[in-house]
Amino acid sequence: MNGNYFLWEGDPVMLNLGEITLPFPISILGLIFALVIFFVLPGYLVDDDDEKKRLSKKKRRRRSPDQADSSRKPEALSGWQTAGLFAGSLIVGQLLFLFLPGPTIEQIGLIMLRWYGVLFACAFIFGYIIGRKLFKDAGKDVNLADKLLTYIVVATIIGARLGHVIFYDFDYYIRNLHEVLYIWQGGLASHGATVAIMFALWLFMRNHHGITFFWLTDRLTIPVILGGSFIRLGNFFNSEIYGLPTDVPWAVVFARVDMLPRHPTMLYEAVIGLLILMALVAIYRYYRNHPPEGLLTGVFMITLFTSRILVEYTKVEQAPFTETWFLGMGQLLSIPFVIFGIWVLWEKVKWPAHISPPREKNDNL
């Protein structure tokens, strides 16, 4: 405690393994070659469907997705075969470039496990588990959740990074374009991630028919809001996205920033995220795991981004060029999402006259 306020001196590093010197140099070109072998070779090891080979492109276009999937043989490498292929690829790659000149890795480190990275990973792990449960409740193939995870991970990282670069520190990054890729230095924006995820869902729908956009967004709301709370806890460990100086009893002194008591805005958003999570789960269970399409999406957009607008009044502005504006950048970017949520509830949700009786099997979340 610092006077009447909580003093936060937390280290963002969870575990420091230091530097690790390798017993022999590892060829970078060999690693690249090994990855090529690992991803290309399975296509030759697994038998293709002879019937599919005989089909012309025109005939394949006329077949439905279900028919196309059923024509494939369920043959694939086992877990042990995949592990063996990976190890073999690494060995072959290194032997091939053992006597050839090229860049090598002789030391790894510093290896540091950070709280933010761990919590960021937890956001995807728990989100994936919940997502599979939601797909199962809807009677969908849970393997679709596996494929969807790849879309979401890539979209979240790229969208969050570009959102920060474009909307919060564009002047700096336009002069230092190479640092756009330095995501380990921090700088991720939830608004950018939201837009990128919506674009990823559109791409996912194009490759998987029978799933609508709002059905997908509804199933993402619960995992995403939980993941957002994890990430805000990571911000707390990093002493970033902190609030304005204040004298409220729950103020926190972030020793890595200064010795002023400040609003713990990242904790505000983490708690709000958990409250929204409980509301979404309550709605989901109220409609017996089958809420009207778009309902969870609309509630998510309105509650999350309205709270973001309010919390921003206690937060240090992250975009310096908006410090003299009436609204900060986070608030300006939140308004369209709130309007979108209202539009979804007003135009897209087909409100049922009554709730159907519970199914024989209770699959409540």
C-alpha positions in Angstrom: 0.0 0.0 0.0 1.1 3.6 -0.7 -0.7 5.8 1.8 -4.4 5.0 1.2 -3.8 3.5 -2.3 -2.7 0.2 -3.6 0.8 0.2 -4.9 1.4 -2.0 -8.0 5.0 -3.0 -8.6 4.2 -6.2 -10.5 6.8 -7.5 -13.0 5.4 -8.2 -16.4 7.8 -11.1 -16.7 6.3 -14.3 -15.3 9.4 -16.5 -15.8 12.9 -15.7 -17.1 14.9 -18.6 -18.5 17.8 -16.4 -19.6 19.9 -17.3 -22.6 20.3 -20.9 -23.9 23.5 -21.8 -25.8 22.8 -24.5 -28.3 25.2 -27.5 -28.5 25.6 -27.0 -32.2 24.5 -24.2 -34.7 21.1 -24.7 -36.3 20.8 -23.7 -40.0 17.9 -21.2 -40.6 17.7 -22.4 -44.2 17.5 -25.9 -42.9 14.5 -25.0 -40.7 12.7 -23.4 -43.7 13.4 -26.5 -45.8 12.1 -28.7 -43.0 8.8 -26.8 -42.9 8.4 -27.1 -46.6 8.9 -30.9 -46.3 6.5 -31.1 -43.3 3.6 -29.3 -45.1 4.1 -30.7 -48.6 5.0 -34.3 -48.0 1.8 -35.5 -46.3 -0.1 -34.8 -49.6 1.9 -37.5 -51.2 1.8 -39.9 -48.2 -2.0 -39.9 -47.9 -3.9 -41.6 -50.7 -6.2 -39.4 -52.8 -9.7 -40.5 -53.8 -9.4 -42.1 -57.2 -12.9 -41.1 -58.0 -12.2 -37.5 -57.2 -9.2 -37.6 -59.6 -11.4 -38.7 -62.4 -13.9 -36.0 -61.9 -13.6 -33.0 -64.1 -13.6 -29.5 -62.7 -17.0 -28.9 -64.2 -18.5 -31.9 -62.5 -17.0 -31.1 -59.2 -18.6 -27.6 -59.3 -22.0 -29.2 -59.7 -21.6 -31.4 -56.6 -22.8 -30.2 -53.3 -20.3 -29.6 -50.5 -21.7 -32.5 -48.6 -21.2 -34.8 -51.6 -17.7 -33.6 -52.1 -16.8 -34.2 -48.5 -18.3 -37.7 -48.5 -16.2 -38.7 -51.5 -13.0 -38.2 -49.7 -11.4 -41.1 -47.9 -11.0 -40.5 -44.2 -7.3 -41.3 -44.4 -4.7 -39.1 -42.6 -1.5 -39.3 -40.8 -1.8 -40.4 -37.1 -0.4 -38.3 -34.3 2.8 -40.5 -34.1 3.3 -40.4 -37.8 2.9 -36.6 -37.8 5.5 -36.3 -35.0 7.9 -38.6 -36.8 7.5 -36.6 -40.0 8.2 -33.4 -38.2 11.3 -34.8 -36.5 12.5 -36.4 -39.7 12.0 -33.1 -41.6 14.1 -31.2 -39.1 16.9 -33.8 -39.3 16.9 -33.9 -43.1 16.9 -30.1 -43.3 19.9 -29.7 -41.0 21.9 -32.5 -42.7 21.3 -30.9 -46.1 22.6 -27.5 -45.0 25.3 -28.9 -42.7 28.2 -28.0 -44.9 26.5 -25.2 -46.9 27.1 -21.6 -45.9 24.1 -19.7 -44.5 22.7 -18.0 -41.5 22.6 -20.1 -38.3 21.2 -19.9 -34.8 23.7 -20.6 -32.0 22.0 -19.0 -29.1 18.4 -18.6 -28.0 17.3 -15.9 -25.6 16.7 -14.1 -23.6 13.7 -16.4 -23.1 11.1 -14.7 -21.0 7.6 -15.9 -20.3 5.4 -12.8 -19.8 2.1 -12.6 -18.0 0.5 -10.8 -21.0 1.5 -13.5 -23.4 0.2 -16.3 -21.1 -3.1 -14.5 -20.6 -3.3 -13.8 -24.3 -2.9 -17.5 -25.0 -5.4 -18.4 -22.3 -7.9 -16.2 -24.1 -7.7 -18.4 -27.2 -7.5 -21.7 -25.3 -10.6 -21.1 -23.2 -12.3 -19.4 -26.2 -11.7 -22.5 -28.3 -13.1 -24.8 -25.6 -16.2 -22.8 -25.2 -16.6 -22.4 -29.0 -16.6 -26.2 -29.5 -19.3 -26.4 -26.8 -21.4 -23.8 -28.6 -21.0 -25.6 -31.9 -22.0 -28.9 -30.3 -25.1 -27.3 -28.7 -26.2 -26.2 -32.2 -25.7 -29.7 -33.7 -22.8 -28.5 -35.9 -19.6 -30.4 -36.6 -17.2 -29.4 -33.8 -14.3 -29.7 -36.4 -15.6 -26.4 -37.8 -14.6 -24.8 -34.6 -11.0 -26.0 -35.1 -10.9 -24.4 -38.6 -12.6 -21.2 -37.3 -9.9 -20.9 -34.6 -7.2 -20.4 -37.3 -9.2 -17.6 -38.9 -9.8 -15.9 -35.6 -6.2 -16.1 -34.3 -4.7 -14.6 -37.5 -7.4 -11.9 -37.8 -7.1 -10.9 -34.1 -3.3 -10.4 -34.2 -3.2 -8.7 -37.6 -6.3 -6.6 -37.0 -5.4 -5.5 -33.5 -1.9 -4.5 -34.6 -3.0 -2.6 -37.7 -5.8 -0.9 -35.6 -3.2 0.4 -33.2 -0.8 1.5 -36.0 -3.5 3.3 -38.0 -5.6 4.9 -35.3 -3.3 5.5 -32.4 0.2 6.0 -33.6 0.2 6.5 -37.3 2.7 9.4 -37.4 5.3 7.3 -35.7 4.8 4.1 -37.7 4.7 5.8 -41.1 8.3 6.9 -40.3 9.2 3.5 -38.9 7.4 1.0 -41.1 9.7 -1.9 -40.0 8.4 -1.6 -36.4 4.8 -2.4 -37.5 5.8 -6.1 -37.1 7.2 -5.6 -33.6 4.1 -6.8 -31.8 6.2 -7.9 -28.8 6.7 -4.2 -28.1 3.0 -3.8 -27.4 0.3 -1.9 -29.2 -2.9 -3.8 -30.0 -6.3 -2.2 -30.5 -9.6 -4.1 -29.8 -11.5 -2.1 -32.5 -9.1 -3.3 -35.2 -9.4 -6.8 -33.9 -13.2 -6.6 -34.1 -13.2 -5.4 -37.7 -10.6 -8.1 -38.7 -12.6 -10.9 -37.0 -15.8 -9.8 -38.9 -13.9 -10.0 -42.2 -12.4 -13.4 -41.2 -16.0 -14.7 -40.5 -17.0 -13.6 -44.0 -14.1 -15.5 -45.5 -15.0 -18.5 -43.3 -18.6 -18.4 -44.6 -17.4 -18.4 -48.2 -15.7 -21.8 -47.6 -18.3 -23.3 -45.4 -21.9 -23.2 -46.7 -24.9 -23.5 -44.5 -23.6 -21.1 -41.8 -24.8 -17.5 -41.6 -22.9 -14.5 -40.5 -24.9 -13.6 -37.4 -25.1 -17.3 -36.4 -21.3 -17.2 -36.3 -21.0 -13.9 -34.5 -23.4 -15.1 -31.9 -21.2 -18.1 -31.1 -18.2 -15.8 -30.9 -19.5 -13.3 -28.4 -19.1 -15.4 -25.3 -15.5 -16.6 -26.1 -14.4 -13.1 -27.2 -15.7 -11.3 -24.2 -14.0 -13.8 -21.9 -10.8 -13.4 -23.9 -11.0 -9.7 -23.6 -11.1 -9.9 -19.8 -7.9 -12.1 -19.9 -6.1 -9.6 -22.1 -7.1 -6.6 -19.9 -5.6 -8.5 -16.9 -2.4 -8.8 -19.0 -2.5 -5.0 -19.5 -2.6 -4.7 -15.7 0.6 -6.8 -15.3 2.2 -4.6 -18.0 1.0 -1.4 -16.2 -0.4 -0.1 -19.6 -3.6 1.4 -20.7 -3.8 3.0 -17.2 -6.2 5.8 -16.1 -6.0 9.4 -15.2 -4.8 10.5 -11.7 -7.6 10.3 -9.2 -8.3 10.2 -5.4 -11.0 7.5 -5.4 -10.4 4.9 -2.7 -9.7 2.1 -5.2 -7.0 4.1 -7.1 -3.8 2.2 -7.9 -0.3 3.6 -8.0 1.5 2.1 -10.9 5.1 2.2 -9.8 6.5 1.5 -13.2 4.7 4.6 -14.6 4.9 7.2 -11.7 3.8 7.5 -8.1 0.4 9.1 -8.8 -2.8 7.2 -7.8 -4.7 6.4 -11.0 -7.8 4.8 -12.2 -7.1 1.1 -12.9 -9.0 1.3 -16.1 -7.8 -2.1 -17.4 -9.4 -3.7 -14.3 -12.6 -1.7 -15.0 -12.8 -3.2 -18.4 -11.9 -6.7 -17.2 -14.7 -6.6 -14.6 -17.2 -5.2 -17.2 -16.2 -8.0 -19.6 -17.1 -10.6 -16.9 -20.4 -8.9 -16.3 -21.2 -8.9 -20.0 -20.2 -12.5 -20.1 -22.7 -13.4 -17.4 -25.4 -11.5 -19.2 -24.7 -13.3 -22.5 -24.6 -16.7 -20.9 -27.9 -15.9 -19.1 -29.5 -15.0 -22.5 -28.1 -18.1 -24.1 -29.5 -20.4 -21.4 -32.8 -18.5 -21.3 -33.4 -19.4 -24.9 -32.3 -23.0 -24.2 -29.0 -22.8 -26.1 -30.8 -21.5 -29.2 -31.2 -17.7 -29.0 -32.7 -15.8 -31.9 -30.0 -15.2 -34.5 -28.3 -11.9 -34.0 -29.5 -11.4 -30.4 -26.1 -12.1 -28.7 -24.3 -10.1 -31.3 -26.4 -7.0 -30.8 -26.2 -7.2 -27.0 -22.5 -7.8 -27.2 -21.9 -4.8 -29.4 -24.1 -2.4 -27.5 -22.9 -3.3 -24.0 -19.2 -3.7 -24.7 -18.7 -0.5 -26.7 -21.0 1.6 -24.7 -18.9 0.7 -21.6 -15.8 1.4 -23.6 -17.1 4.9 -24.3 -17.7 5.5 -20.6 -14.5 4.0 -19.3 -12.5 6.1 -21.8 -13.4 9.2 -19.7 -11.1 7.8 -16.9 -8.3 6.6 -19.2 -5.2 8.4 -20.4 -5.7 9.2 -24.1 -3.6 6.8 -26.2 -3.9 8.9 -29.4 -2.0 12.2 -28.6 -3.5 14.1 -31.5 -7.0 13.7 -30.0 -6.2 15.1 -26.5 -8.0 18.4 -27.3 -11.1 16.7 -28.8 -14.4 16.2 -26.9 -14.2 12.5 -27.6 -11.1 10.3 -27.6 -10.1 8.0 -30.3 -11.4 4.9 -28.5 -14.8 6.6 -28.1 -15.0 7.7 -31.7 -14.2 4.2 -32.9 -16.8 2.7 -30.5 -19.8 4.7 -31.7 -20.2 2.8 -35.0 -20.2 -0.5 -33.2 -22.9 0.6 -30.8 -25.0 1.8 -33.8 -24.4 -1.5 -35.5 -25.5 -3.4 -32.4 -28.7 -1.4 -32.2 -29.4 -2.0 -35.9 -28.9 -5.7 -35.5 -31.4 -5.9 -32.6 -33.9 -3.7 -34.5 -33.7 -5.2 -38.0 -32.1 -8.6 -37.9 -33.4 -10.4 -34.8 -36.6 -12.4 -35.2 -38.1 -12.2 -31.8 -40.0 -15.5 -30.9 -43.5 -15.3 -29.6 -42.6 -17.8 -27.0 -39.7 -20.0 -25.9 -39.7 -23.6 -27.0 -39.8 -26.2 -24.3 -36.5 -27.6 -23.2 -34.9 -30.4 -25.1 -34.6 -33.9 -23.7 -30.9 -33.6 -23.4 -29.7 -30.6 -21.3 -26.7 -29.1 -22.9 -26.6 -25.8 -21.0 -23.4 -23.9 -21.1 
